[in-house]
Amino acid sequence: MAVKKATSKKRKKVPASRKKAAAKRVSKKQPVGKKKAAKKKAVARKSASRKKAVSKKKVAKKKVAKKKVARKKAASKKKVAKKKVARKKAASKKKVAKKKVARKKAASKKKVAKKKVARKKAVSKKRPVIKKKPAPLRKVAKKKAPVRHARARGEVLSGPIHGVQPYKPRRGEAYMGEKQLNHFKSILSAWKNELMFEVDRTVHHMQDEAANFPDPNDRATQESEFGLELRTRDRERKLLRKIESALARIDEGSYGYCEETGEEIGLKRLEARPVATLCLEAQERRELAERQFRDRDDRYR
């Protein structure tokens, strides 16, 4: 080791003048053009190597950036997929939970129903069974006719009268105007047509069914039926006269006013009795006079 150190010290102590002299010799030996060309080649090689290194660094950086973007996209896709999977799992869990709750409710309802049935059976077992005696035979009663309830006062004028709906007056409308007169005229004409149809029907009925029965009972029933029909037709004949006089009053313009007092009869009274000629107060006075002086005066008979 000591020998090596000594040799190295000796080598280090070479004078600088010798080094310069050696460099000059080498430079003298080589021509000037060759030196310049060698320097240019060395500079070109260094620039090319630098450019290659820079391009390699750029390509490496681009690759790294692309890899990072691809990694981010893959990570985001994985996150989205994980979220979807988590949502599906949560939805499936909710469905399963709902099904379990529904099953539990159904099972509880079945249990409650079974308990109720068991309680009823236990109660029925505890109670003594009473045998019912057969009911004695009874005579079969005839079916009664259906009971007809009386219509209320409000329902009398609520329905159509002879196929015509009741008149609804407007606020501020004049009494017995053209609309009201036409309304009552249509009611009276429809009523008149109904009565005439009944007259024709009665005539044809009596003509078709008139026969000389050998049994006196059959003849008596037939005569009684014909007598009732003729009596009703006689009443309707008097009613037809009143209807015709009411139609004449409509044409004259005096329909709807009392004959004694000249006051208004009223729409409601005319709806109930279209052939009325007296107001309510005058009609009450007429009825009282009929009761009191029925035997004295022929006018009220």
C-alpha positions in Angstrom: 0.0 0.0 0.0 2.8 2.4 0.7 4.4 1.7 -2.6 1.1 2.5 -4.5 0.7 5.8 -2.6 4.2 6.8 -3.5 3.7 6.0 -7.2 0.4 8.0 -7.3 2.2 11.0 -5.7 4.9 10.8 -8.3 2.4 10.7 -11.1 0.5 13.7 -9.8 3.7 15.8 -9.7 4.1 15.8 -13.5 4.8 19.4 -14.6 2.2 21.3 -16.5 4.8 22.4 -19.1 5.2 18.8 -20.3 1.4 18.5 -20.8 1.2 21.7 -22.9 4.1 20.5 -25.0 2.4 17.2 -25.6 -0.8 19.0 -26.7 1.1 21.2 -29.1 2.8 18.2 -30.7 -0.6 16.6 -31.2 -2.0 19.7 -32.7 0.9 20.1 -35.0 0.5 16.6 -36.2 -3.3 17.0 -37.0 -4.4 19.5 -39.8 -6.7 22.5 -39.0 -9.6 21.3 -41.3 -9.8 18.0 -39.7 -10.1 19.6 -36.3 -13.0 21.8 -37.4 -14.8 18.9 -39.0 -14.4 16.9 -35.8 -15.7 19.7 -33.7 -18.8 20.2 -36.0 -19.5 16.4 -35.9 -19.2 16.4 -32.1 -21.6 19.5 -31.9 -24.1 17.8 -34.3 -24.0 14.6 -32.4 -24.6 16.4 -29.1 -27.6 18.4 -30.6 -29.1 15.3 -32.1 -28.7 13.4 -28.9 -30.3 16.3 -27.0 -33.2 16.5 -29.5 -33.8 12.7 -29.2 -33.7 12.9 -25.5 -36.2 15.9 -25.5 -38.5 14.0 -28.0 -38.3 10.8 -25.9 -39.2 12.8 -22.8 -42.2 14.4 -24.6 -43.4 11.0 -25.9 -42.9 9.6 -22.4 -44.9 12.5 -20.9 -47.7 12.1 -23.4 -47.8 8.3 -22.7 -47.9 9.0 -19.0 -50.7 11.6 -19.5 -52.7 9.2 -21.7 -52.2 6.4 -19.1 -53.4 8.8 -16.4 -56.6 9.8 -18.4 -57.3 6.1 -19.2 -56.9 5.2 -15.5 -59.2 8.0 -14.5 -61.8 6.9 -17.0 -61.5 3.3 -15.9 -61.8 4.4 -12.2 -64.9 6.6 -13.0 -66.5 3.6 -14.9 -65.8 1.3 -12.0 -67.4 3.8 -9.6 -70.5 4.1 -11.8 -70.7 0.4 -12.1 -70.3 0.0 -8.3 -73.1 2.6 -7.7 -75.4 0.8 -10.1 -74.7 -2.5 -8.4 -75.3 -0.9 -5.0 -78.6 0.6 -6.2 -79.7 -2.7 -7.5 -78.8 -4.4 -4.3 -80.7 -1.8 -2.3 -83.8 -2.1 -4.5 -83.6 -5.9 -4.2 -83.3 -5.6 -0.5 -86.3 -3.3 -0.3 -88.4 -5.7 -2.4 -87.3 -8.6 -0.2 -88.2 -6.6 2.9 -91.6 -5.6 1.5 -92.3 -9.3 0.6 -91.3 -10.3 4.1 -93.6 -7.7 5.6 -96.5 -8.7 3.4 -96.0 -12.4 4.3 -95.9 -11.5 8.0 -99.1 -9.5 7.7 -100.8 -12.4 5.8 -99.6 -14.9 8.4 -100.8 -12.7 11.2 -104.2 -12.3 9.6 -104.5 -16.0 9.1 -103.6 -16.6 12.7 -106.2 -14.0 13.9 -108.8 -15.7 11.7 -107.9 -19.1 13.0 -108.2 -17.8 16.6 -111.6 -16.3 15.9 -112.8 -19.6 14.4 -111.4 -21.5 17.3 -113.2 -19.2 19.8 -116.5 -19.5 18.0 -116.2 -23.3 18.0 -115.3 -23.3 21.7 -118.3 -21.1 22.5 -120.6 -23.2 20.3 -119.4 -26.4 22.1 -120.0 -24.8 25.5 -123.5 -23.8 24.7 -126.1 -26.5 25.0 -127.7 -27.6 21.7 -131.4 -26.8 21.8 -133.4 -28.8 19.3 -136.1 -26.7 17.7 -139.5 -28.2 17.4 -141.0 -28.3 13.9 -143.4 -25.5 13.4 -147.0 -26.4 13.0 -148.5 -26.3 9.6 -150.1 -23.0 8.9 -152.5 -21.9 6.2 -150.9 -20.0 3.4 -152.1 -16.4 3.5 -152.9 -14.5 0.4 -150.4 -11.9 -0.7 -151.4 -8.4 0.1 -151.4 -5.7 -2.4 -148.4 -3.3 -2.2 -149.0 -0.3 0.0 -149.1 3.0 -1.9 -147.5 5.8 0.0 -149.0 9.3 -0.4 -146.9 11.7 -2.4 -145.6 14.7 -0.7 -146.8 18.2 -1.6 -143.5 19.1 -3.2 -143.5 16.0 -5.4 -147.0 16.7 -6.9 -145.8 19.6 -9.1 -142.2 18.4 -9.6 -143.0 15.9 -12.3 -144.5 16.4 -15.8 -148.2 17.3 -16.0 -149.8 15.5 -19.0 -146.3 15.1 -20.5 -145.4 18.8 -20.0 -142.7 19.9 -17.5 -143.8 22.5 -14.9 -143.1 26.1 -15.7 -140.3 27.9 -13.9 -140.9 31.6 -13.9 -137.9 34.0 -14.0 -137.3 37.0 -11.8 -139.2 40.1 -12.9 -141.3 38.2 -15.5 -144.8 39.6 -16.3 -147.8 37.5 -15.1 -149.5 35.6 -18.0 -147.1 36.6 -20.7 -146.8 34.8 -24.0 -144.6 32.0 -22.6 -146.9 31.3 -19.7 -150.0 31.3 -21.9 -148.3 28.9 -24.4 -147.3 26.7 -21.5 -150.9 26.3 -20.1 -152.3 26.1 -23.6 -150.0 23.0 -24.3 -151.1 21.4 -21.0 -154.8 21.9 -21.8 -154.5 20.6 -25.4 -152.6 17.5 -24.2 -155.2 16.9 -21.5 -158.0 17.3 -24.1 -156.3 14.8 -26.5 -156.0 12.2 -23.6 -159.7 12.5 -22.8 -160.7 12.2 -26.5 -158.6 9.1 -26.8 -160.3 7.5 -23.8 -163.7 8.2 -25.3 -162.7 6.5 -28.5 -161.3 3.5 -26.6 -164.5 3.1 -24.6 -166.6 3.1 -27.7 -164.5 0.5 -29.5 -164.4 -1.6 -26.3 -168.1 -1.6 -25.9 -168.6 -2.5 -29.5 -166.1 -5.4 -29.5 -167.1 -7.0 -26.2 -170.8 -6.5 -26.3 -172.3 -10.0 -26.3 -175.4 -11.8 -25.0 -174.1 -14.2 -22.4 -176.4 -17.0 -21.5 -175.4 -16.8 -17.8 -177.1 -14.0 -16.0 -174.1 -13.4 -13.7 -171.9 -12.8 -16.7 -174.4 -10.3 -18.2 -174.6 -8.5 -14.8 -170.8 -8.1 -14.6 -170.7 -6.9 -18.1 -173.4 -4.3 -17.6 -171.8 -3.0 -14.4 -168.5 -2.6 -16.2 -170.1 -0.7 -19.0 -172.0 1.5 -16.5 -168.8 2.5 -14.7 -167.1 3.4 -18.0 -170.1 5.4 -19.1 -170.2 7.3 -15.8 -166.5 8.2 -16.0 -167.0 9.3 -19.6 -169.8 11.5 -18.5 -167.6 13.2 -16.0 -164.9 13.6 -18.6 -167.4 15.2 -20.9 -168.1 17.9 -18.3 -164.3 18.3 -18.0 -163.9 18.7 -21.7 -166.3 21.6 -21.6 -164.2 23.3 -18.9 -161.0 22.7 -20.9 -162.6 24.3 -24.0 -163.7 27.3 -22.0 -160.2 27.7 -20.6 -158.7 27.6 -24.1 -161.2 30.2 -25.2 -160.2 32.4 -22.2 -156.5 32.1 -23.3 -157.4 33.3 -26.8 -159.4 36.2 -25.2 -156.6 37.1 -22.8 -158.5 36.7 -19.5 -157.0 33.4 -18.5 -155.3 33.3 -15.1 -157.6 35.9 -13.4 -160.4 35.3 -11.0 -163.9 35.8 -12.4 -165.3 37.2 -9.1 -162.5 39.4 -7.8 -160.4 39.9 -10.9 -157.2 39.1 -8.9 -154.4 36.8 -10.1 -155.1 33.1 -9.5 -151.4 32.1 -9.3 -149.1 29.9 -11.3 -149.0 27.1 -8.7 -152.8 26.8 -8.5 -153.0 26.8 -12.3 -150.4 24.1 -12.5 -152.4 21.9 -10.1 -155.8 22.8 -11.7 -155.4 24.4 -15.2 -159.2 24.9 -15.6 -159.6 26.9 -12.4 -161.7 30.1 -12.7 -161.5 31.4 -9.1 -158.7 32.4 -6.9 -158.1 30.5 -3.6 -160.1 32.8 -1.3 -163.1 33.0 -3.7 -163.1 29.2 -4.0 -163.1 28.8 -0.2 -166.1 31.1 0.0 -167.9 29.2 -2.7 -167.3 25.9 -0.9 -168.6 27.3 2.4 -171.7 28.6 0.6 -172.3 25.1 -0.9 -172.1 23.5 2.6 -174.5 26.0 4.2 -177.1 26.6 1.4 -177.0 23.3 -0.3 -180.8 22.6 0.3 -182.0 26.2 -0.3 -180.4 27.3 -3.5 -180.3 25.2 -6.7 -177.2 27.1 -7.9 -174.8 25.2 -5.5 -176.1 21.7 -6.3 
